[in-house]
Amino acid sequence: MAKKQKQQLAMKMPGGRRSRSGGPDVYTGLLFLAVLVLGAATTLMYYAAVEVSPESNPLAIQKEGQIKLPNLVN
């Protein structure tokens, strides 16, 4: 019976409530969504760079004055 009285008293004291669990909240979900969107954008930009780069290497740089885009009529 003494334990029951302590529990009732703990609920009435400031800070006596049980703390919430440390589960994911809204901000964690938004962060996860932002990481997914940035990953998708990076993938799309990689494929776009492969299409316009020389030798299908997205990190290669075209020579100045000799820039050629494959899908445009010159």
C-alpha positions as CSV (number, residue, x, y, z in Angstrom):
1,M,0.0,0.0,0.0
2,A,2.9,2.4,0.6
3,K,4.1,1.9,-2.9
4,K,0.7,2.9,-4.3
5,Q,0.8,6.1,-2.2
6,K,4.3,7.0,-3.5
7,Q,3.1,6.6,-7.1
8,Q,0.1,8.8,-6.5
9,L,2.3,11.4,-4.8
10,A,4.9,11.3,-7.6
11,M,2.2,12.2,-10.1
12,K,1.3,15.3,-8.1
13,M,4.9,16.6,-7.7
14,P,6.5,18.8,-10.3
15,G,8.5,16.7,-12.7
16,G,6.9,13.6,-11.3
17,R,5.5,12.5,-14.6
18,R,7.1,9.7,-16.5
19,S,9.3,10.9,-19.3
20,R,8.4,10.2,-22.9
21,S,10.3,7.6,-24.8
22,G,13.1,8.7,-27.1
23,G,11.4,7.7,-30.3
24,P,11.7,9.6,-33.6
25,D,9.7,12.9,-33.8
26,V,8.6,15.2,-36.6
27,Y,12.0,16.7,-37.1
28,T,13.7,13.3,-37.5
29,G,11.2,12.4,-40.1
30,L,11.8,15.7,-42.0
31,L,15.5,15.1,-41.8
32,F,15.1,11.6,-43.3
33,L,12.9,13.0,-46.1
34,A,15.5,15.8,-46.8
35,V,18.3,13.2,-47.1
36,L,16.2,11.1,-49.5
37,V,15.4,14.1,-51.7
38,L,19.1,15.2,-51.8
39,G,20.1,11.7,-52.7
40,A,17.6,11.7,-55.6
41,A,18.7,15.1,-56.8
42,T,22.4,14.0,-56.7
43,T,21.5,10.9,-58.7
44,L,19.6,12.9,-61.3
45,M,22.5,15.4,-61.7
46,Y,24.9,12.6,-62.1
47,Y,23.0,11.1,-65.0
48,A,22.6,14.6,-66.5
49,A,26.3,15.1,-66.3
50,V,27.0,11.8,-68.0
51,E,24.9,12.8,-71.0
52,V,26.8,16.1,-71.6
53,S,30.3,15.3,-70.6
54,P,33.0,14.0,-73.0
55,E,33.6,10.2,-72.9
56,S,30.6,9.7,-70.5
57,N,32.7,10.8,-67.6
58,P,30.7,13.2,-65.4
59,L,33.9,14.6,-63.8
60,A,35.7,15.3,-67.1
61,I,35.9,19.0,-68.1
62,Q,35.4,20.0,-71.7
63,K,38.0,22.2,-73.4
64,E,37.4,25.9,-73.6
65,G,36.0,27.0,-76.9
66,Q,35.2,23.4,-77.9
67,I,32.1,22.7,-75.8
68,K,29.7,20.3,-77.5
69,L,26.4,19.2,-76.3
70,P,25.2,15.9,-77.8
71,N,21.5,16.6,-78.1
72,L,21.6,20.1,-79.7
73,V,21.8,20.9,-83.4
74,N,24.8,23.2,-84.1
